[in-house]
Amino acid sequence: MPATYNGVGTLYYGKRNRSVRIAPCRSCGRVAHLESYDTRLWFVIIFIPVLPLGRKRIIDACPACTRHFVAGADEYEQARQLQVSAAQEEYRRSPSPLTALKLHGTLLAFHEIEQAESLRQSARQKFPTDGEMLVGMAAQLGQAAVYEPMAELYEAAHRLRPDLPEVRVELALRRIDSGRLEEARKLLDFLEAPGAARRHSLGPLDTLALHYQKKGRHQEALEIAQHLLDELPRIGQIHRFRAFVARSEKALGRYDSMLPARAFPQRVLPR
Ligand SMILES: [Zn+2]
C-alpha cells in the first residue's frame, strides 16, 4: 500500500473503470461498498505527484479498514480479456456443466457479477438436473463473497441431490445460524451414523451441540457429545470438550458422567 512520510512517498491518483459491489471485506469482515478501479501510483513530494510509477488496478477497496488488493492495471485487463474470452469460447464450443462451471468461476474471479448471473440462468435451463454444477457454482459464489445467490443455489442443489454431504452441511450451518436446530440436525443425520468420522469431518455436529447447549437444550447437546466421544475417543481428554460435557451434565443433574477418567500427563496428548 502506498504511504507518504512528511508528504514524500507514494500515492494513488485517479479512478477509472470504477465498479462497486456490496460484500463483506476479506480483511475486516464488515459488509461494505467495496470499490474497484484503475489508478496510477505516483511518487510524490509534498503530495505533488512527480513520477508515475505505473497503472494499478485496485480491487475491493474497503472503506472501513482501507485494505484492498492491487494488480498491475494493464496485466489485469489483459488477463481478464484473455481468460474470460477463452472460457466463453470453450463453453460455446462444448457446452457442459463443467465448461459452464469454469466460465462461471472465471467471470467471478474478474468481478463480472452480472455476466455470471446470466450464465447461471442459462446454464440451469440447459442442465436442469445437474446438482453437482449447482454445488460447484455455489462454492464459487462463496469464494467471491456473493452470498445471496449462493444460498439459493445450495437449496436448489439439495432438492436435486439430497444425498450430497457438502450441501447438507452448508444448509445445516445456515439453519444453525438462524436457530433452526432440529432442521439442522436432520440435515446432519448422516454424521450421527456409526462410523461417520471415518468418512466425514464431524465439525458441524460439534457446532450444533454448542448451539443446543447455548439454548439450554442439554439433552440434545449430550446426545451429540456422546456420539462424538464414541466416534473420536481421544476428544474425551480434551479440556474444552470435557468442560462442555460437564456443563450440560451439571445442568441436567447427572452425576454419572460419560467422560472417561482423565489420562496423565495431559500435555503430551494431541489436541
Ligand atoms: Zn475492511
py3Dmol code that shows the C-alpha trace and the ligand (Angstrom):
import py3Dmol

protein = """\
ATOM      1  CA  MET A   1       0.000   0.000   0.000  1.00  0.00           C
ATOM      2  CA  PRO A   2       1.308   3.458  -0.804  1.00  0.00           C
ATOM      3  CA  ALA A   3       2.481   5.645   2.023  1.00  0.00           C
ATOM      4  CA  THR A   4       3.937   9.066   2.459  1.00  0.00           C
ATOM      5  CA  TYR A   5       6.186  10.425   5.150  1.00  0.00           C
ATOM      6  CA  ASN A   6       6.191  14.216   5.539  1.00  0.00           C
ATOM      7  CA  GLY A   7       4.472  14.380   2.165  1.00  0.00           C
ATOM      8  CA  VAL A   8       7.147  12.339   0.393  1.00  0.00           C
ATOM      9  CA  GLY A   9       6.395   8.844  -0.800  1.00  0.00           C
ATOM     10  CA  THR A  10       3.810   7.155  -2.974  1.00  0.00           C
ATOM     11  CA  LEU A  11       0.117   7.835  -3.564  1.00  0.00           C
ATOM     12  CA  TYR A  12      -2.607   6.642  -5.898  1.00  0.00           C
ATOM     13  CA  TYR A  13      -4.153   9.260  -8.176  1.00  0.00           C
ATOM     14  CA  GLY A  14      -7.269   8.834 -10.258  1.00  0.00           C
ATOM     15  CA  LYS A  15     -10.103   6.318 -10.560  1.00  0.00           C
ATOM     16  CA  ARG A  16     -11.122   4.802 -13.876  1.00  0.00           C
ATOM     17  CA  ASN A  17     -13.254   1.786 -14.785  1.00  0.00           C
ATOM     18  CA  ARG A  18     -14.781   2.006 -11.377  1.00  0.00           C
ATOM     19  CA  SER A  19     -17.132  -0.646 -10.064  1.00  0.00           C
ATOM     20  CA  VAL A  20     -18.676  -1.069  -6.644  1.00  0.00           C
ATOM     21  CA  ARG A  21     -20.173  -4.102  -5.031  1.00  0.00           C
ATOM     22  CA  ILE A  22     -21.672  -4.707  -1.618  1.00  0.00           C
ATOM     23  CA  ALA A  23     -19.896  -7.610   0.049  1.00  0.00           C
ATOM     24  CA  PRO A  24     -18.035  -8.478   3.225  1.00  0.00           C
ATOM     25  CA  CYS A  25     -14.457  -7.203   3.292  1.00  0.00           C
ATOM     26  CA  ARG A  26     -11.963 -10.070   3.235  1.00  0.00           C
ATOM     27  CA  SER A  27      -9.891  -8.265   5.794  1.00  0.00           C
ATOM     28  CA  CYS A  28     -12.231  -6.857   8.453  1.00  0.00           C
ATOM     29  CA  GLY A  29     -15.361  -8.845   7.579  1.00  0.00           C
ATOM     30  CA  ARG A  30     -17.631  -5.797   7.580  1.00  0.00           C
ATOM     31  CA  VAL A  31     -20.198  -5.618   4.801  1.00  0.00           C
ATOM     32  CA  ALA A  32     -19.327  -2.518   2.831  1.00  0.00           C
ATOM     33  CA  HIS A  33     -19.311  -0.894  -0.590  1.00  0.00           C
ATOM     34  CA  LEU A  34     -16.110  -2.446  -1.938  1.00  0.00           C
ATOM     35  CA  GLU A  35     -14.662  -0.336  -4.695  1.00  0.00           C
ATOM     36  CA  SER A  36     -12.516  -1.486  -7.601  1.00  0.00           C
ATOM     37  CA  TYR A  37     -10.871   0.861 -10.095  1.00  0.00           C
ATOM     38  CA  ASP A  38      -7.828   1.630 -12.228  1.00  0.00           C
ATOM     39  CA  THR A  39      -5.448   4.189 -10.835  1.00  0.00           C
ATOM     40  CA  ARG A  40      -1.879   5.354 -11.133  1.00  0.00           C
ATOM     41  CA  LEU A  41       0.758   5.013  -8.499  1.00  0.00           C
ATOM     42  CA  TRP A  42       2.919   8.148  -8.218  1.00  0.00           C
ATOM     43  CA  PHE A  43       5.994   9.083  -6.345  1.00  0.00           C
ATOM     44  CA  VAL A  44       5.013  12.303  -4.594  1.00  0.00           C
ATOM     45  CA  ILE A  45       6.825  15.155  -2.925  1.00  0.00           C
ATOM     46  CA  ILE A  46       4.691  17.310  -0.615  1.00  0.00           C
ATOM     47  CA  PHE A  47       1.697  15.435  -2.078  1.00  0.00           C
ATOM     48  CA  ILE A  48       2.519  16.606  -5.614  1.00  0.00           C
ATOM     49  CA  PRO A  49       2.838  13.665  -7.965  1.00  0.00           C
ATOM     50  CA  VAL A  50       6.220  13.900  -9.663  1.00  0.00           C
ATOM     51  CA  LEU A  51       6.995  10.468 -11.003  1.00  0.00           C
ATOM     52  CA  PRO A  52       4.489   7.970 -12.434  1.00  0.00           C
ATOM     53  CA  LEU A  53       5.160   4.502 -11.132  1.00  0.00           C
ATOM     54  CA  GLY A  54       2.625   2.630 -13.236  1.00  0.00           C
ATOM     55  CA  ARG A  55      -1.065   1.883 -13.603  1.00  0.00           C
ATOM     56  CA  LYS A  56      -2.627  -0.241 -10.942  1.00  0.00           C
ATOM     57  CA  ARG A  57      -5.938  -1.975 -10.530  1.00  0.00           C
ATOM     58  CA  ILE A  58      -7.300  -1.531  -7.020  1.00  0.00           C
ATOM     59  CA  ILE A  59      -9.571  -4.432  -6.154  1.00  0.00           C
ATOM     60  CA  ASP A  60     -12.211  -4.439  -3.417  1.00  0.00           C
ATOM     61  CA  ALA A  61     -11.017  -1.408  -1.502  1.00  0.00           C
ATOM     62  CA  CYS A  62     -12.840  -1.416   1.828  1.00  0.00           C
ATOM     63  CA  PRO A  63     -13.941   1.998   3.153  1.00  0.00           C
ATOM     64  CA  ALA A  64     -13.920   0.710   6.741  1.00  0.00           C
ATOM     65  CA  CYS A  65     -10.418  -0.698   7.050  1.00  0.00           C
ATOM     66  CA  THR A  66      -8.976   0.578   3.714  1.00  0.00           C
ATOM     67  CA  ARG A  67      -7.483  -2.830   2.858  1.00  0.00           C
ATOM     68  CA  HIS A  68      -7.560  -3.817  -0.813  1.00  0.00           C
ATOM     69  CA  PHE A  69      -5.852  -5.923  -3.446  1.00  0.00           C
ATOM     70  CA  VAL A  70      -3.602  -4.389  -6.096  1.00  0.00           C
ATOM     71  CA  ALA A  71      -2.744  -5.641  -9.558  1.00  0.00           C
ATOM     72  CA  GLY A  72      -0.935  -4.068 -12.486  1.00  0.00           C
ATOM     73  CA  ALA A  73      -3.799  -2.442 -14.444  1.00  0.00           C
ATOM     74  CA  ASP A  74      -2.626  -3.498 -17.900  1.00  0.00           C
ATOM     75  CA  GLU A  75      -1.861  -7.025 -16.780  1.00  0.00           C
ATOM     76  CA  TYR A  76      -5.207  -7.233 -15.054  1.00  0.00           C
ATOM     77  CA  GLU A  77      -7.110  -6.074 -18.114  1.00  0.00           C
ATOM     78  CA  GLN A  78      -5.125  -8.407 -20.368  1.00  0.00           C
ATOM     79  CA  ALA A  79      -5.709 -11.370 -18.092  1.00  0.00           C
ATOM     80  CA  ARG A  80      -9.389 -10.532 -17.805  1.00  0.00           C
ATOM     81  CA  GLN A  81      -9.934 -10.362 -21.552  1.00  0.00           C
ATOM     82  CA  LEU A  82      -7.840 -13.437 -22.285  1.00  0.00           C
ATOM     83  CA  GLN A  83      -9.253 -15.694 -19.644  1.00  0.00           C
ATOM     84  CA  VAL A  84     -12.871 -14.625 -19.927  1.00  0.00           C
ATOM     85  CA  SER A  85     -12.932 -14.959 -23.701  1.00  0.00           C
ATOM     86  CA  ALA A  86     -11.123 -18.313 -23.571  1.00  0.00           C
ATOM     87  CA  ALA A  87     -13.640 -19.691 -21.082  1.00  0.00           C
ATOM     88  CA  GLN A  88     -16.557 -18.241 -23.089  1.00  0.00           C
ATOM     89  CA  GLU A  89     -15.208 -19.796 -26.260  1.00  0.00           C
ATOM     90  CA  GLU A  90     -14.808 -23.175 -24.589  1.00  0.00           C
ATOM     91  CA  TYR A  91     -18.335 -23.077 -23.235  1.00  0.00           C
ATOM     92  CA  ARG A  92     -19.709 -22.104 -26.640  1.00  0.00           C
ATOM     93  CA  ARG A  93     -17.824 -24.888 -28.402  1.00  0.00           C
ATOM     94  CA  SER A  94     -18.715 -27.642 -25.966  1.00  0.00           C
ATOM     95  CA  PRO A  95     -21.444 -26.617 -23.544  1.00  0.00           C
ATOM     96  CA  SER A  96     -21.405 -28.866 -20.498  1.00  0.00           C
ATOM     97  CA  PRO A  97     -21.861 -28.454 -16.759  1.00  0.00           C
ATOM     98  CA  LEU A  98     -18.078 -28.488 -16.449  1.00  0.00           C
ATOM     99  CA  THR A  99     -17.344 -25.763 -19.013  1.00  0.00           C
ATOM    100  CA  ALA A 100     -20.214 -23.722 -17.545  1.00  0.00           C
ATOM    101  CA  LEU A 101     -18.601 -24.038 -14.140  1.00  0.00           C
ATOM    102  CA  LYS A 102     -15.230 -22.970 -15.493  1.00  0.00           C
ATOM    103  CA  LEU A 103     -16.699 -19.910 -17.193  1.00  0.00           C
ATOM    104  CA  HIS A 104     -18.699 -19.042 -14.089  1.00  0.00           C
ATOM    105  CA  GLY A 105     -15.604 -19.194 -11.894  1.00  0.00           C
ATOM    106  CA  THR A 106     -13.614 -17.088 -14.348  1.00  0.00           C
ATOM    107  CA  LEU A 107     -16.327 -14.421 -14.526  1.00  0.00           C
ATOM    108  CA  LEU A 108     -16.490 -14.231 -10.748  1.00  0.00           C
ATOM    109  CA  ALA A 109     -12.717 -14.072 -10.441  1.00  0.00           C
ATOM    110  CA  PHE A 110     -12.818 -10.900 -12.550  1.00  0.00           C
ATOM    111  CA  HIS A 111     -15.887  -9.499 -10.758  1.00  0.00           C
ATOM    112  CA  GLU A 112     -18.182  -9.897 -13.736  1.00  0.00           C
ATOM    113  CA  ILE A 113     -21.012 -10.488 -11.311  1.00  0.00           C
ATOM    114  CA  GLU A 114     -23.882  -9.739 -13.693  1.00  0.00           C
ATOM    115  CA  GLN A 115     -22.445 -11.837 -16.505  1.00  0.00           C
ATOM    116  CA  ALA A 116     -22.014 -14.661 -14.028  1.00  0.00           C
ATOM    117  CA  GLU A 117     -25.650 -14.331 -13.039  1.00  0.00           C
ATOM    118  CA  SER A 118     -26.952 -14.540 -16.577  1.00  0.00           C
ATOM    119  CA  LEU A 119     -24.674 -17.509 -17.227  1.00  0.00           C
ATOM    120  CA  ARG A 120     -26.181 -19.240 -14.189  1.00  0.00           C
ATOM    121  CA  GLN A 121     -29.656 -18.690 -15.555  1.00  0.00           C
ATOM    122  CA  SER A 122     -28.874 -20.099 -18.989  1.00  0.00           C
ATOM    123  CA  ALA A 123     -26.777 -22.983 -17.671  1.00  0.00           C
ATOM    124  CA  ARG A 124     -29.539 -24.014 -15.273  1.00  0.00           C
ATOM    125  CA  GLN A 125     -32.006 -24.066 -18.157  1.00  0.00           C
ATOM    126  CA  LYS A 126     -29.621 -26.121 -20.231  1.00  0.00           C
ATOM    127  CA  PHE A 127     -28.695 -28.585 -17.460  1.00  0.00           C
ATOM    128  CA  PRO A 128     -31.717 -28.509 -15.173  1.00  0.00           C
ATOM    129  CA  THR A 129     -30.928 -31.723 -13.291  1.00  0.00           C
ATOM    130  CA  ASP A 130     -27.215 -31.258 -12.646  1.00  0.00           C
ATOM    131  CA  GLY A 131     -26.930 -30.847  -8.893  1.00  0.00           C
ATOM    132  CA  GLU A 132     -23.146 -31.029  -8.951  1.00  0.00           C
ATOM    133  CA  MET A 133     -22.946 -27.989 -11.214  1.00  0.00           C
ATOM    134  CA  LEU A 134     -25.095 -26.023  -8.780  1.00  0.00           C
ATOM    135  CA  VAL A 135     -22.896 -27.052  -5.870  1.00  0.00           C
ATOM    136  CA  GLY A 136     -19.782 -26.003  -7.773  1.00  0.00           C
ATOM    137  CA  MET A 137     -21.281 -22.632  -8.670  1.00  0.00           C
ATOM    138  CA  ALA A 138     -22.439 -22.131  -5.105  1.00  0.00           C
ATOM    139  CA  ALA A 139     -18.920 -22.802  -3.818  1.00  0.00           C
ATOM    140  CA  GLN A 140     -17.515 -20.304  -6.344  1.00  0.00           C
ATOM    141  CA  LEU A 141     -20.032 -17.685  -5.196  1.00  0.00           C
ATOM    142  CA  GLY A 142     -18.939 -18.332  -1.622  1.00  0.00           C
ATOM    143  CA  GLN A 143     -15.313 -17.735  -2.575  1.00  0.00           C
ATOM    144  CA  ALA A 144     -16.320 -14.480  -4.276  1.00  0.00           C
ATOM    145  CA  ALA A 145     -18.403 -13.466  -1.224  1.00  0.00           C
ATOM    146  CA  VAL A 146     -21.633 -13.276  -3.241  1.00  0.00           C
ATOM    147  CA  TYR A 147     -23.777 -14.885  -0.602  1.00  0.00           C
ATOM    148  CA  GLU A 148     -27.397 -14.397  -1.601  1.00  0.00           C
ATOM    149  CA  PRO A 149     -27.410 -16.390  -4.827  1.00  0.00           C
ATOM    150  CA  MET A 150     -25.095 -18.883  -3.131  1.00  0.00           C
ATOM    151  CA  ALA A 151     -27.713 -19.767  -0.535  1.00  0.00           C
ATOM    152  CA  GLU A 152     -30.386 -20.143  -3.193  1.00  0.00           C
ATOM    153  CA  LEU A 153     -28.149 -22.469  -5.242  1.00  0.00           C
ATOM    154  CA  TYR A 154     -27.442 -24.714  -2.272  1.00  0.00           C
ATOM    155  CA  GLU A 155     -31.183 -25.022  -1.626  1.00  0.00           C
ATOM    156  CA  ALA A 156     -31.786 -25.854  -5.288  1.00  0.00           C
ATOM    157  CA  ALA A 157     -28.902 -28.358  -5.292  1.00  0.00           C
ATOM    158  CA  HIS A 158     -30.364 -30.031  -2.243  1.00  0.00           C
ATOM    159  CA  ARG A 159     -33.707 -30.527  -3.973  1.00  0.00           C
ATOM    160  CA  LEU A 160     -31.912 -32.245  -6.870  1.00  0.00           C
ATOM    161  CA  ARG A 161     -29.361 -34.190  -4.843  1.00  0.00           C
ATOM    162  CA  PRO A 162     -30.469 -34.575  -1.223  1.00  0.00           C
ATOM    163  CA  ASP A 163     -27.620 -37.057  -0.758  1.00  0.00           C
ATOM    164  CA  LEU A 164     -24.682 -34.689  -1.261  1.00  0.00           C
ATOM    165  CA  PRO A 165     -22.926 -34.281   2.115  1.00  0.00           C
ATOM    166  CA  GLU A 166     -21.347 -30.907   1.368  1.00  0.00           C
ATOM    167  CA  VAL A 167     -24.756 -29.473   0.519  1.00  0.00           C
ATOM    168  CA  ARG A 168     -26.305 -30.857   3.687  1.00  0.00           C
ATOM    169  CA  VAL A 169     -23.507 -29.334   5.750  1.00  0.00           C
ATOM    170  CA  GLU A 170     -23.898 -25.937   4.060  1.00  0.00           C
ATOM    171  CA  LEU A 171     -27.637 -25.898   4.624  1.00  0.00           C
ATOM    172  CA  ALA A 172     -27.309 -27.160   8.188  1.00  0.00           C
ATOM    173  CA  LEU A 173     -24.866 -24.394   9.111  1.00  0.00           C
ATOM    174  CA  ARG A 174     -27.340 -21.826   7.775  1.00  0.00           C
ATOM    175  CA  ARG A 175     -30.162 -23.440   9.775  1.00  0.00           C
ATOM    176  CA  ILE A 176     -27.982 -23.317  12.887  1.00  0.00           C
ATOM    177  CA  ASP A 177     -27.283 -19.633  12.274  1.00  0.00           C
ATOM    178  CA  SER A 178     -30.988 -18.911  12.157  1.00  0.00           C
ATOM    179  CA  GLY A 179     -31.717 -21.017  15.229  1.00  0.00           C
ATOM    180  CA  ARG A 180     -33.475 -23.880  13.428  1.00  0.00           C
ATOM    181  CA  LEU A 181     -31.575 -26.599  15.231  1.00  0.00           C
ATOM    182  CA  GLU A 182     -33.978 -29.502  14.620  1.00  0.00           C
ATOM    183  CA  GLU A 183     -33.832 -28.968  10.871  1.00  0.00           C
ATOM    184  CA  ALA A 184     -30.064 -28.738  11.063  1.00  0.00           C
ATOM    185  CA  ARG A 185     -29.835 -31.970  12.999  1.00  0.00           C
ATOM    186  CA  LYS A 186     -31.955 -33.751  10.417  1.00  0.00           C
ATOM    187  CA  LEU A 187     -29.702 -32.498   7.632  1.00  0.00           C
ATOM    188  CA  LEU A 188     -26.668 -33.726   9.564  1.00  0.00           C
ATOM    189  CA  ASP A 189     -28.135 -37.145  10.396  1.00  0.00           C
ATOM    190  CA  PHE A 190     -25.521 -38.854   8.222  1.00  0.00           C
ATOM    191  CA  LEU A 191     -22.861 -37.552  10.617  1.00  0.00           C
ATOM    192  CA  GLU A 192     -24.642 -39.254  13.512  1.00  0.00           C
ATOM    193  CA  ALA A 193     -24.411 -42.659  11.834  1.00  0.00           C
ATOM    194  CA  PRO A 194     -21.935 -45.091  13.409  1.00  0.00           C
ATOM    195  CA  GLY A 195     -18.526 -44.821  11.745  1.00  0.00           C
ATOM    196  CA  ALA A 196     -19.269 -41.393  10.233  1.00  0.00           C
ATOM    197  CA  ALA A 197     -15.946 -39.997  11.479  1.00  0.00           C
ATOM    198  CA  ARG A 198     -14.076 -42.279   9.104  1.00  0.00           C
ATOM    199  CA  ARG A 199     -15.628 -40.560   6.089  1.00  0.00           C
ATOM    200  CA  HIS A 200     -16.562 -37.055   7.194  1.00  0.00           C
ATOM    201  CA  SER A 201     -15.476 -34.262   9.449  1.00  0.00           C
ATOM    202  CA  LEU A 202     -17.750 -34.148  12.479  1.00  0.00           C
ATOM    203  CA  GLY A 203     -17.091 -30.439  12.969  1.00  0.00           C
ATOM    204  CA  PRO A 204     -20.658 -29.399  12.053  1.00  0.00           C
ATOM    205  CA  LEU A 205     -22.029 -31.677  14.799  1.00  0.00           C
ATOM    206  CA  ASP A 206     -19.736 -30.004  17.286  1.00  0.00           C
ATOM    207  CA  THR A 207     -21.142 -26.630  16.211  1.00  0.00           C
ATOM    208  CA  LEU A 208     -24.689 -27.954  16.532  1.00  0.00           C
ATOM    209  CA  ALA A 209     -24.032 -29.316  20.027  1.00  0.00           C
ATOM    210  CA  LEU A 210     -22.673 -25.943  21.140  1.00  0.00           C
ATOM    211  CA  HIS A 211     -25.816 -24.213  19.917  1.00  0.00           C
ATOM    212  CA  TYR A 212     -28.050 -26.747  21.657  1.00  0.00           C
ATOM    213  CA  GLN A 213     -26.199 -26.074  24.866  1.00  0.00           C
ATOM    214  CA  LYS A 214     -26.432 -22.316  24.427  1.00  0.00           C
ATOM    215  CA  LYS A 215     -30.205 -22.659  24.130  1.00  0.00           C
ATOM    216  CA  GLY A 216     -30.350 -24.787  27.270  1.00  0.00           C
ATOM    217  CA  ARG A 217     -31.162 -27.916  25.274  1.00  0.00           C
ATOM    218  CA  HIS A 218     -28.772 -30.054  27.307  1.00  0.00           C
ATOM    219  CA  GLN A 219     -30.337 -33.392  26.441  1.00  0.00           C
ATOM    220  CA  GLU A 220     -29.627 -32.921  22.735  1.00  0.00           C
ATOM    221  CA  ALA A 221     -26.202 -31.434  23.482  1.00  0.00           C
ATOM    222  CA  LEU A 222     -25.254 -34.551  25.409  1.00  0.00           C
ATOM    223  CA  GLU A 223     -26.654 -36.954  22.821  1.00  0.00           C
ATOM    224  CA  ILE A 224     -24.391 -35.415  20.240  1.00  0.00           C
ATOM    225  CA  ALA A 225     -21.457 -35.262  22.643  1.00  0.00           C
ATOM    226  CA  GLN A 226     -21.864 -38.976  23.340  1.00  0.00           C
ATOM    227  CA  HIS A 227     -21.733 -39.703  19.635  1.00  0.00           C
ATOM    228  CA  LEU A 228     -18.640 -37.522  19.205  1.00  0.00           C
ATOM    229  CA  LEU A 229     -16.993 -39.377  22.054  1.00  0.00           C
ATOM    230  CA  ASP A 230     -17.874 -42.786  20.581  1.00  0.00           C
ATOM    231  CA  GLU A 231     -16.513 -41.781  17.208  1.00  0.00           C
ATOM    232  CA  LEU A 232     -13.433 -39.899  18.407  1.00  0.00           C
ATOM    233  CA  PRO A 233     -12.486 -41.306  21.829  1.00  0.00           C
ATOM    234  CA  ARG A 234      -9.445 -39.052  22.101  1.00  0.00           C
ATOM    235  CA  ILE A 235     -11.570 -35.932  22.479  1.00  0.00           C
ATOM    236  CA  GLY A 236     -12.500 -37.296  25.905  1.00  0.00           C
ATOM    237  CA  GLN A 237      -9.147 -35.961  27.086  1.00  0.00           C
ATOM    238  CA  ILE A 238      -9.519 -32.508  25.565  1.00  0.00           C
ATOM    239  CA  HIS A 239     -10.263 -29.835  28.101  1.00  0.00           C
ATOM    240  CA  ARG A 240     -12.764 -27.882  26.012  1.00  0.00           C
ATOM    241  CA  PHE A 241     -14.829 -30.994  25.313  1.00  0.00           C
ATOM    242  CA  ARG A 242     -14.737 -32.114  28.941  1.00  0.00           C
ATOM    243  CA  ALA A 243     -15.878 -28.707  30.119  1.00  0.00           C
ATOM    244  CA  PHE A 244     -18.692 -28.725  27.549  1.00  0.00           C
ATOM    245  CA  VAL A 245     -19.974 -32.129  28.686  1.00  0.00           C
ATOM    246  CA  ALA A 246     -19.619 -31.273  32.371  1.00  0.00           C
ATOM    247  CA  ARG A 247     -21.690 -28.107  31.892  1.00  0.00           C
ATOM    248  CA  SER A 248     -24.641 -29.954  30.353  1.00  0.00           C
ATOM    249  CA  GLU A 249     -24.391 -32.887  32.755  1.00  0.00           C
ATOM    250  CA  LYS A 250     -24.477 -30.477  35.666  1.00  0.00           C
ATOM    251  CA  ALA A 251     -27.470 -28.659  34.189  1.00  0.00           C
ATOM    252  CA  LEU A 252     -29.355 -31.962  33.976  1.00  0.00           C
ATOM    253  CA  GLY A 253     -28.224 -33.020  37.458  1.00  0.00           C
ATOM    254  CA  ARG A 254     -26.320 -36.032  36.155  1.00  0.00           C
ATOM    255  CA  TYR A 255     -23.521 -37.273  38.317  1.00  0.00           C
ATOM    256  CA  ASP A 256     -22.568 -40.408  36.369  1.00  0.00           C
ATOM    257  CA  SER A 257     -20.523 -38.664  33.697  1.00  0.00           C
ATOM    258  CA  MET A 258     -19.982 -40.038  30.195  1.00  0.00           C
ATOM    259  CA  LEU A 259     -16.433 -38.712  30.354  1.00  0.00           C
ATOM    260  CA  PRO A 260     -13.548 -41.158  30.659  1.00  0.00           C
ATOM    261  CA  ALA A 261     -11.098 -40.820  33.526  1.00  0.00           C
ATOM    262  CA  ARG A 262      -8.518 -38.145  32.879  1.00  0.00           C
ATOM    263  CA  ALA A 263      -5.310 -39.554  31.461  1.00  0.00           C
ATOM    264  CA  PHE A 264      -1.910 -38.204  32.566  1.00  0.00           C
ATOM    265  CA  PRO A 265       0.144 -36.374  31.725  1.00  0.00           C
ATOM    266  CA  GLN A 266      -2.211 -34.056  29.823  1.00  0.00           C
ATOM    267  CA  ARG A 267       0.322 -32.042  27.973  1.00  0.00           C
ATOM    268  CA  VAL A 268       1.647 -34.826  25.721  1.00  0.00           C
ATOM    269  CA  LEU A 269      -1.814 -35.569  24.343  1.00  0.00           C
ATOM    270  CA  PRO A 270      -2.516 -34.319  20.841  1.00  0.00           C
ATOM    271  CA  ARG A 271      -5.042 -31.531  20.701  1.00  0.00           C
TER     272      ARG A 271
END
"""
ligand_1 = """\
1
ZN
Zn -12.408 -3.898 5.646
"""
view = py3Dmol.view(width=600, height=400)
view.addModel(protein, "pdb")
view.setStyle({"model": 0}, {"cartoon": {"style": "trace"}})
view.addModel(ligand_1, "xyz")
view.setStyle({"model": 1}, {"stick": {}})
view.zoomTo()
view.show()
